[in-house]
Amino acid sequence: MLSDKDTFKKAIYAREKLSTTGMGMGIAIPHAKTGAVIKPRVAVGISKTGFDFEAEDGEPAYIVFMIATNDKDGDLHLRTLASLSSKLMHEEFINSLRNAKSSKEVVSLLNKQ
């Protein structure tokens, strides 16, 4: 939940200018910490064609996780990145996400331990 969409968008682009959030293996995790975030959230997008996130492996991102946290949320964005990263180390998990048929299936996969 955002108080100012444009401020959040600028923060996302500013973070991306520092270095790409294209992680490789078809994954990108753009993220920003800004006062424009009222409630921290993670949005997930899955694309059949992919997006160029300038990942080191040169592959497009098919799964994009956008993390939005507030400046006052401490290390929440780091904990979220760590949690996602541990799941994304497994090719089977990535393939399951890419082939998910519904948002409920995506949420179920993400909530599995």
N, C-alpha and C positions, 0 to 999 in steps of 0.2 A: 504494500500500500504506500503510495507516494503523495507528498504534499505538492510537489512540483515536478512534473514529468520532464520538462526541459532541463532542469538542473541535474536530474538523474542521468539523462541522456548525455549531457556534457561530461559528467563524471565518468561514464562508461567509455566515451571516446578518449578522454584524457588518459585513462588507465591503459587503453589499448595502444596509445601512442608511446607509452613507456616501453612496452614490449608486448608481443602478440600473446593472446590468451588461447591461441590454437595449440592444443596439447599434443597433437598428432593422433594417430589411430582413429581419425574421424571424430575427434572430440574437441570442443572449445568451451572454455569456462570464463566468459567475460564477467567482471565483477566490479563493484564500486561501493565505497563507503562515503555516504553523504548525508547531511542533515535533511535532505529531501525525502529520505525514507522514514515513514512513520512506523511501519511494521516490517521487520525483515522477511524476505521472501526469496524463493528460488523458482524461477520459471524454466520450463523444459521445452525445447523445440526439437522436433525430429523431422529431417528433410530427406526425401528420396534422392534429390539431385545434389545436395551439399552446398556449402558456402565456403569461400576462400577466406580463411583466417590466418594465412601466411604461416602455417605450422611448419616446423623444421623438416618434417617428412614430405612436405609438398602436397599432401593429400587434403581434400576439402573436409570440412567438418559436417558430419551428418547429424550429430547430436550436440545441441548447444544448451548449456546450463547457464542462466544468467542469475547471478547472486546479487541481491540488493540488501545492504545493511547500513545502519546509521553510524555516524562517527562515534556515538556513545555506546555502541554495542561491544566494545572491547575487541576480543579476538574471535568473535562469532564467525566472521567471514573465513578466518583461517581454519577454525574447527569444521566448518561446512566444506571447505576445500579438501581438507584431510579426509573427511568421511566419504565424499564423492570419489576422491582419488583412490582410496582403498578398494572401492567397488569396481572402479573403472580399470583396474589392473587385470581384470578377468575378461578374456575375450568372449566367453559364453554370456556374461552379463551384458556386454556391449551389444552383442548380436540379438539378445532377447529384447533390449530396448529398441533397437533399430527395427525389429519385426513386430513390435507391440501393435495391437489392433485398436486400442482405445486408451484414453487418458487414465482410466481406472487401472488398466494393466500396467501402465508406466508407474503410477503411484504405488501399486502393489509391489512391483519389482524394486523400487527405491526403498520401500519400507522393510524389505526382507533383510534380515541380519546376515 
